[in-house]
Each structure stands twice: as C-alpha cells, then as structure tokens.
C-alpha cells in the first residue's frame, strides 16, 4: 500500500461542491458552546455532502476565527443558516416532511446499530449542548431518538465525534 498524495484525492472545488447533489441529511446544532466543535461539524458535513447545517440558540455562527480553525474552509462550502429556536425549526422541518431524529441517551431510544436509514427519506439530525444534551422539548417533537451504543464508563462522546458517527451511518450504511 502507498499513502495517497493530496493531488490524488480527487477533491472537488468549492464551486463543484455547491453544484453537487447533496446527501438528504440536515444537521441541527442546538446550543453548542465550543467553537472548535462547530468548526469540526462543518468539516465533517462537507466530507459527507450534508445538505445544510442549522445553527440554533447560543451556537456561534461564521465567520469566526475559532470556527475557521477546525472548519478549514468548509463554512464556505456547506450551506448553513442561523435559527434562534430549535423547536420552531424542528416543527417547520416536520411540516416539510423531514424525519427529525434527536441524538441522545433516552428512555425508549433506538440504538444506532439497529436503526435503518432509508434512502427515500430526508433526515434532520439534532445534536444538543455539550453538557445538557438535546432539550426535552426537542426530544418530544422528534420522530425518534437515536442512541450511539457505548461500552465504557463515560457513556459520553464529543459532539463532533457523534456527528461523524451519525453522518457515516446515515449516508453509507
């Protein structure tokens, strides 16, 4: 095996990215405090051709030097929009026929390893605050809650790691 050079990665240009058909996935970040996490979510969303990111509540918005540090230019490729209220956004997306899934540890949640994403649906994945998680109000309005199975003592993943796991599963599995 030989490691590929950057020139061999077949990267598309930002213009080509804008014109490319996107994955039927929307990411909702609700009250995310860490600017590095926000930037990482942008970068991962670029990698998986996410349709759009919604930044809600206290979640910071681009342009921001600390977001840019980890986003590496993806704030210029991935479409995004700020919404003050995640609950209002969730209800609007549901009216538009989008399946809303909160990513949280919850009574009655569906384990990610058993959940099937279907290619004929559009999904909105809601990720909550690093300390408090997804709000109960948003959970109550979601179609389902997905939980990432964990085996260790912490049962807590960084939000950017959770986004990567969910995006890979929703796009490729």
Long-range contacts (C-beta under 8 A, 24 or more apart in sequence): 14-73, 14-76, 14-77, 17-46, 17-49, 17-77, 18-77, 20-49, 21-49, 22-49, 22-50, 22-51, 22-52, 23-48, 23-49, 23-50, 23-51, 23-167, 23-170, 23-171, 24-51, 24-119, 24-121, 24-122, 24-123, 25-50, 25-51, 25-122, 25-123, 25-124, 25-125, 25-167, 25-170, 25-171, 26-50, 26-51, 26-52, 26-53, 26-54, 26-93, 26-98, 26-122, 26-123, 26-124, 26-125, 27-52, 27-53, 27-54, 27-124, 27-125, 27-127, 27-163, 27-167, 28-53, 28-54, 28-56, 28-86, 28-89, 28-90, 28-124, 28-125, 28-126, 28-127, 29-53, 29-54, 29-55, 29-56, 29-59, 29-127, 29-159, 30-56, 30-57, 30-59, 30-86, 30-126, 30-127, 30-128, 30-129, 30-134, 30-135, 30-138, 31-56, 31-57, 31-58, 31-59, 31-86, 31-128, 31-129, 31-132, 31-135, 32-58, 32-59, 32-60, 32-127, 32-129, 32-130, 32-159, 33-58, 33-129, 33-130, 33-131, 34-130, 34-159, 35-60, 35-64, 35-66, 35-67, 35-69, 36-66, 36-67, 36-69, 36-70, 36-160, 37-70, 37-130, 37-158, 37-159, 37-160, 38-67, 38-70, 38-71, 39-66, 39-67, 39-68, 39-69, 39-70, 39-71, 39-72, 39-74, 39-75, 40-70, 40-71, 40-160, 40-163, 41-127, 41-159, 41-160, 41-163, 42-67, 42-70, 42-71, 42-74, 42-75, 42-78, 42-80, 43-70, 43-71, 43-72, 43-74, 44-160, 44-163, 44-164, 44-167, 45-74, 45-78, 45-163, 45-167, 46-74, 46-77, 46-78, 47-167, 48-167, 48-168, 48-171, 49-171, 50-78, 50-167, 51-79, 51-122, 52-78, 52-79, 52-80, 52-81, 53-78, 53-79, 53-80, 53-81, 54-80, 54-81, 54-82, 54-83, 54-86, 54-89, 54-124, 55-80, 55-81, 55-82, 55-83, 56-82, 56-83, 56-84, 56-85, 56-86, 56-89, 57-84, 57-85, 57-86, 86-126, 86-135, 86-138, 87-135, 87-137, 87-138, 87-141, 90-124, 90-126, 90-138, 90-141, 90-142, 91-141, 93-124, 94-141, 94-143, 97-122, 98-122, 98-123, 98-124, 99-123, 99-124, 99-143, 99-144, 100-124, 100-126, 100-141, 100-142, 100-143, 101-125, 101-126, 101-142, 101-143, 101-144, 101-145, 101-146, 102-126, 102-128, 102-134, 102-138, 102-139, 102-142, 102-144, 102-145, 102-146, 103-127, 103-128, 103-134, 103-145, 103-146, 103-147, 103-148, 103-162, 103-166, 104-128, 104-133, 104-134, 104-139, 104-145, 104-146, 104-147, 105-133, 105-147, 105-155, 106-139, 106-145, 106-147, 108-145, 109-144, 109-145, 109-146, 109-147, 110-144, 110-145, 110-146, 110-147, 111-146, 111-147, 111-149, 112-146, 112-147, 112-148, 112-149, 112-165, 112-166, 112-169, 113-149, 115-144, 115-146, 115-169, 117-169, 117-170, 117-173, 123-170, 125-163, 125-166, 125-167, 125-170, 127-159, 127-162, 127-163, 130-158, 130-159
